[in-house]
Amino acid sequence: MAVVLAATYPEMFAAVGVHSAPPYRSASSPTNAILAMRGRTTAPPMVAVAPMPPMIIFQGTSDGTVDSENAQRIADQWLATHAGTTTGGAVGKPRTRATDPARPATARSRRGYLVSRWSLPRGRSGLEVWLVSGLGHAWSGGSSGQSFSDHRGPRASTTMWRFFSKHRAVPVAAPAASSRAG
């Protein structure tokens, strides 16, 4: 849902966080949604009236429900909305950083990850993609013992909060009230 809102109402959000999702408009039915989550559909080209807001994406490399390739597919959509726009500005190549999983690998060791970051003009953070090694269909860095939560991954909630705190919402003009003659 976060990707849908970012694509359709970009002016309403200072930043958006996505965890384990398919790209915008990659599905049009429940059956199609399953295929989209597995990376087996093609999303139509992005036609945006405005660039998507800054976005952070988390995805596990071992997710059997939402294929990890979807993270890059969402990133490609975000990049497409920023290509050649005067308001979004061109973004260059990403800076990447990788960490290895803790050794020896145990049920308590931390997961490794690859993070790619694209910057907007003037050095503002624009897009971050976090691919967490070995993470299944679970919230990265969640509480141990909880369903769909993996305490071994980097803390998605904390990382997203840090990303969000770098961005401020731009006030949106309220719609004009219509007057009715009574």
N, C-alpha and C positions, 0 to 999 in steps of 0.2 A: 504494500500500500504506500510505503514511503516513496518508492520510485514513481508510482502513478501521480502522487501529489506533487513531487518535485518537477515532473514533466508537464503537468497541466496547470499548476498554480505556482510557478517558480517565484513570483514576486511576494508570495505570502510567507516564505521561509528564509531565515538567516542561514541555515545549514540543515542537512538531512543525513540521517544515519540509516544504513541498510545492513541487514545481517541475513545471509542465506536466502537470496531471492532471485527470480528470473528477471530479465529485462522488461522494460515498459512495452506494452502491446505485443508481447511474444505469445500470448494465448487469448483465445476468444471463446473458449468453452472449458468445462471441467476436464474433459479428455485431453484437450489441447494444453491445458495447464500442467498436467502431469508430464507431457512431452516437453514443454517449455522448461520445467524445472530440471529435466534431465539434459537440457541443452540441445534438443532435437527439433526445435522450430526456428524459424527466422523471423526476427522482429522487423517490421517495416522501417525504412529510413526515418530518422528523426527529423521532423519539421517542427521547429519550435519558434514561438513568437519572441521568446527571450531565453537566454542561457539558463540551464538548470542551476540551482543554488549550489554552493560548496557542498561536497558529499564525501562521506566516509563509508567504505564498504568492507564488511568482514565476511569471509567464506572459508570453510574447512576444505582441505584437499581430499578428505576421505568421506565426504558427505554423500551418502547413498540416496538421498532424497532430492537435494538441489546440487547439481553438478558444479564443480568448482569453476568450470569455464564461464559460468554465468557472471562471475565477478568482473571478468574482463569485458564481457558483452555489455554490462551496465556501464562500465567505465567508457567503453567506446561510444555509447549513446551520450554520456555526459560530455565527452570530448567533442562529439559532433555538434552539440548545441553551442559550444564555445568557439568552433572553427569559423574564423572570418567575421565574427560579430564585433561591432564597435563597443557594445556594453560589456561583453564578457572578456574580450581581448583574447588574443592567441595564446595558447599554452604550448610549451615546448615539450621536450622529452622528460620522462619522469626521473627522479632521483630514487634509487632503490637501496634497500638495506635488508640483509638477511641475517637471521640467527639460526644456529643449529639447535636441535633438541638437546636437552640435558643428557649427559652420558654418565652412568649407564641408564638406559631407558627402563623406568619402573612405573608403577601405577601412580607415583607421586611426582615424577620428574616433569619439568616444564616442557611445553611444546615449542618447537621452533616456528619461525614465521618468515615470510617475505613481505615487506611493505614497499609499495611504490607510491611516490608523491609527485603530483603535478602542481605547479604554482601558477597563480594568476599574475597579471601585471602588478608591479610594485611589490613583488615578493609575498603577496597574500596567499595563504593556503587555499587550494581549490578542490583537489581531489586526492583521496588516500584510498588505496586498495590493500587490504591485509589478507594474505593467504596463509592460513594456519595449518602447519604440517600435521597430518594425522587426525585432525578434528573431524568428527562425524557431524550428524545433523543435531547440533547442540549449541547453546549460547557459550561463546568463548569466555573463559574466566569466571563462569558462574559458580554457584555454591555446590560443594560436593554433596552427593546424595540426592540431588534434585533431578527430576526428569528433564531431559533435553538441556542439560547444563554440564559443562566440562570445566572443572576447576583448574585443569592443567594448562589451558591456553592463556594467551595474554588477555587481560581483563578488557573485554569489549566495552563495557559500561564506562569504565574510567577513561579509556582511550577516546571514546566518543565524546564524553563530557569535556575533555581537554580540547578536542577539535571544535566542538560547539562554542566553547568559551572564547575562541578567537574571532568569532563572527557576531555581528550585531544586525538586528533586523532593520530594514529601511521602512519607515512609516509608509503605509499604503493609503492613498486617498480614499475616504469613505464614499460609497455610492451616493449620488445626489438623491434626496428624498423627493418623491413626486408629489405634487399638490393636486388635490381633487376638489373640484367645485361641488359643493353640496347642495 
